[in-house]
């Protein structure tokens, strides 16, 4: 899964074998958060990420949403 963005200890990745809706996987401190980037940014599934980090992850994803959506489209066509 290629890393598209790194900031403040977060890694944002797009899985090339993934499905719609367009989303990214955000990793930090052993936790993972799946975040929708098509339409409004919203968390979809949290696998062990602290609530505080999940909130920061959504803010970060919203900040770079255009770049992440472009990466999703480049990878998935």
C-alpha positions as CSV (number, residue, x, y, z in Angstrom):
1,X,0.0,0.0,0.0
2,X,1.8,3.2,-1.1
3,X,2.2,6.1,1.3
4,X,0.7,9.2,-0.2
5,X,1.2,11.7,2.6
6,X,3.2,11.9,5.9
7,X,2.7,14.5,8.6
8,X,3.0,14.7,12.4
9,X,3.5,10.9,12.8
10,X,0.6,10.0,10.5
11,X,1.0,8.0,7.3
12,X,-1.8,8.2,4.7
13,X,-2.0,5.3,2.2
14,X,-4.1,4.2,-0.7
15,X,-4.6,0.5,-1.3
16,X,-4.3,-0.3,-5.0
17,X,-6.6,-3.3,-4.7
18,X,-9.4,-1.4,-2.8
19,X,-13.0,-0.5,-3.6
20,X,-15.2,2.5,-3.7
21,X,-16.2,4.8,-2.0
22,X,-12.9,6.6,-2.4
23,X,-11.0,6.4,0.9
24,X,-7.6,6.3,2.5
25,X,-6.1,4.4,5.3
26,X,-4.4,6.5,8.0
27,X,-1.8,4.9,10.3
28,X,-0.3,6.2,13.6
29,X,1.1,4.4,16.7
30,X,-0.1,1.0,15.7
31,X,-3.7,2.2,14.9
32,X,-5.4,2.5,11.6
33,X,-8.4,4.6,10.5
34,X,-10.2,4.2,7.2
35,X,-11.4,7.7,6.0
36,X,-13.8,8.5,3.2
37,X,-12.4,11.2,0.8
38,X,-15.2,11.2,-1.7
39,X,-17.7,13.9,-0.7
40,X,-17.4,14.9,2.9
41,X,-14.4,13.6,4.8
42,X,-15.6,11.1,7.4
43,X,-14.2,8.1,9.3
44,X,-15.5,4.8,8.2
45,X,-13.7,2.2,10.4
46,X,-11.3,2.6,13.3
47,X,-8.9,-0.3,14.0
48,X,-7.3,0.7,17.3
49,X,-6.5,4.4,16.8
50,X,-7.0,6.6,19.8
51,X,-10.0,9.0,19.5
52,X,-7.8,12.0,19.7
53,X,-5.5,10.8,16.9
54,X,-8.6,9.8,14.8
55,X,-9.9,13.4,15.1
56,X,-6.5,14.8,14.1
57,X,-6.3,12.3,11.2
58,X,-9.7,13.5,9.8
59,X,-8.5,17.1,10.0
60,X,-5.3,16.1,8.2
61,X,-7.1,14.2,5.5
62,X,-9.5,17.1,5.0
63,X,-6.5,19.5,4.6
64,X,-5.0,17.4,1.8
65,X,-8.2,15.9,0.4
66,X,-7.7,17.1,-3.1
67,X,-4.2,15.5,-3.4
68,X,-5.5,12.3,-1.9
69,X,-8.5,12.1,-4.2
70,X,-6.1,12.7,-7.2
71,X,-3.9,9.9,-5.9
72,X,-6.9,7.6,-5.5
73,X,-8.0,8.4,-9.1
74,X,-4.5,7.9,-10.5
75,X,-4.3,4.5,-8.8
76,X,-7.8,3.3,-9.5
77,X,-8.5,5.0,-12.9
